[in-house]
């Protein structure tokens, strides 16, 4: 008999359909149309692989410039939007109506207009014909309709508000009024230039994001997702509250290869949530753990959320730098979530899942230790060995390195083929036993090679993100075609032809799924381009600084809260990528500008990560957190309740952005050496664990209110010791401009120098602010200024800025021609602020002592009762 759901539980829905509706399209037409759409998606993936490869330039055929690539990219996205997503819930999903065919073809023509008529448009810049204007107008209307189908109405409303502002400037309040623009001017700017729809965001989508999404899709289809889940359960499932800890670890591992919160929830949640409920977590807690860990997957390098790739262009730093800055916050956030689920398990006195193998703990630890040690030794040998080969052989090293990679791949397949085959167990089965740790971990080590190839290309070879993802994807294509036949051969099964065919089918499916997963990102980045285009056309960005300054009263903390709230509100309806584009375009320059005027020199990457984090939080927060809805559907609970619980679990993610704005060492900026790095990592990890205990109201035992307050004080001191230390010792001394030249020449390569500038901006307002100017390689002061994009000349006691190069780091920092450099700051000679960790740890130990004594008293009556 079928059980009825508990009151307040979510109705039973198909979670795979939920993901399809949101990520790949709700339409499921007949076999002929399905095959046609498969071929279109496949063509999109092959096109993206072609333009990312070195082949077009080597062969001199089908070479496309950035603008043409963006137009073709958007054409595919718009066509698949109309073909894969029905107009309304009541619209037919079993076939494609004629109206959708017409909209898809017209939309594709408008999107490809820049590609088809590229030469003609190049001969008349700024002089659109009637055909140009009407194509742009129809194109924007159809882009917004495609956006509505794929992403919902909120994104369309935001875009329409900005378009309305473009035309209604003269009728706006004085503070945000402008002269207004004609239809010709607005449409030309939005559709026929690279300032609007076909701007930086769509460019990043076509050059970086697609390839990383495709790489993740292929890795998942190859079986890596299942491998990560099973390995996490094998390692952690036996612990107290084990399934929840395994959910966190498997979501972190899946987050390495996936940039979608919803897909991450469903991939791992269908397995982890039922098991969490089985060991004692409430349904909303099980859903919340899965949501919190899956959303954090977008923070986890190397394949972060799509918005992280946009930072490369918006901040002007390599992707490897973005990964470096994002690494520590992502790691400590996951460690804290592990601790939160451990505390929940302690409070409810939960146990883990039974093991399949009852060998001694010592033998299990020894086996795992030997495996890990072997892996570390092998990694070191590979790193130094390849380094030596490259030194000796130069460019010819690619052949022996490739042969070594092939040998490692075959060797790991042989090693894995000796283990039992990994099959996804049923989490709802009456008896569920954990997989054995050793065989499970050993069975899929070859999947890690693809991640190694990606990280090697990014970090060691220092290739562009697009080229790195291309080579990693090509390796995955090779893996998908060969892994099944090779494993079949090693296991002596035969049937190599059938295994090769299965691998080819998986490859086609992976390529098509990767393209379908990109539909939402493609239209989101294009629609967000309308907002960016409006900002560049109307100059609203400059007005935003004054508006936020007025609302916050110049208070930096209040301004950051305002930015966080705006991100959360917009994120209720916008996907994270579009949310990041909108908020970073409008608000990131404001935080940098007003922070600089307040004396806080905030690195641009810190501000963009701040916006990125709060955009991700919107996937969690009710009432429209889509990741919470997906998890609640699996857990059979109220999605609002799941969202609220997930928000409390995610508070650790919410406080991090505020902390790294004020303490950039958390982003690995401004560290003095290895010891300083270790101290920063350890103190940040301890601080996050203490914060988790404080917010959960449970440390060793249930905390009293004053103990929670003490733990929060310890957290704040460990995260930001400078707040207290700066009260006693000023952190910097000012040096007059006359000594700046010598100071800059003495700075090490690629260092930054804090300088103060004064001047009158374009609005006639007198400005005094600080900036952290990057200095580039060693050289004369003039050369180092020039590397940042600024030319200076002496003027009395100051340095006059005579030129600021367009698009340079200096321009992004708000330096303007005519401003004067009046002073620089050098670190003051003072005791290290880390000395404050001593009293903080002392206070923590006092709380530990109080709780240990209370825990002892709680056990004593039970013990005496038992003996009686």
Secondary structure by P-SEA (a helix, b strand, c coil): ccccccccccccccaaaaaaacccccccccaaaaaaaaaaaaaaaaaaaaaacccccccccccccaaaaaaaaaaaaaaaaaaccccccccccccccaaaaaaaaaaaaaaaccccaaaaaaaccccccaaaaaaaaaaaaaaaaaaaaacccaaaaaaaaaaaaaaaccccccccccccccaaaaaaaacccccccccaaaaaaaccaaaaaaaaaaaaaacaaaaaaaaaaaccccccaaaaaaaaaaaaaaaaccccaaaaaaacccccaaaaaaacccaaaaaaaaaaaaaacccccccccaaaaaaaaaacccaaaaaaaacaaaaaaaaaaaaaaaaaaaaabbbbbbbcccccaaaaaaaaaaaaaaaaaaaaaaaaaaaaaaaaccccaaaaaaaaaaaaaaaaaaaaaaccccccccccccbbbbcccccccccccccaaaaaaaaaaaccccccaaaaaaaaaaaaaaaaacaaaaaaaaacccaaaaaaaaaaaaaaaaaaaaaaaaaaaaaaaaaaaaaaaaaaaccaaaaaaaaaaaaacccaaaaaaaaaaaaaaaaccccaaaaaaaaaaccaaaaaaaaaaacccccaaaaaaaaaaaaaaaacccccaaaaaaaaaaacccaaaaaaaaaaaaccccaaaaaaaacccccccccccaaaaaaaaaaaaaaaaaaaaaaaccccccccaaaaaaaaaaaaaaaccccccccccccbbbbcccaaaaaaaaccccbbbbbbbbbbccccbbbbbcccccccccccaaaaaaaabbbbbbcccbbbbccccccccccccccccccccccccccccccccccaaaaaaaaaaaaaaaaaaaaaaaaaaaaaaaac
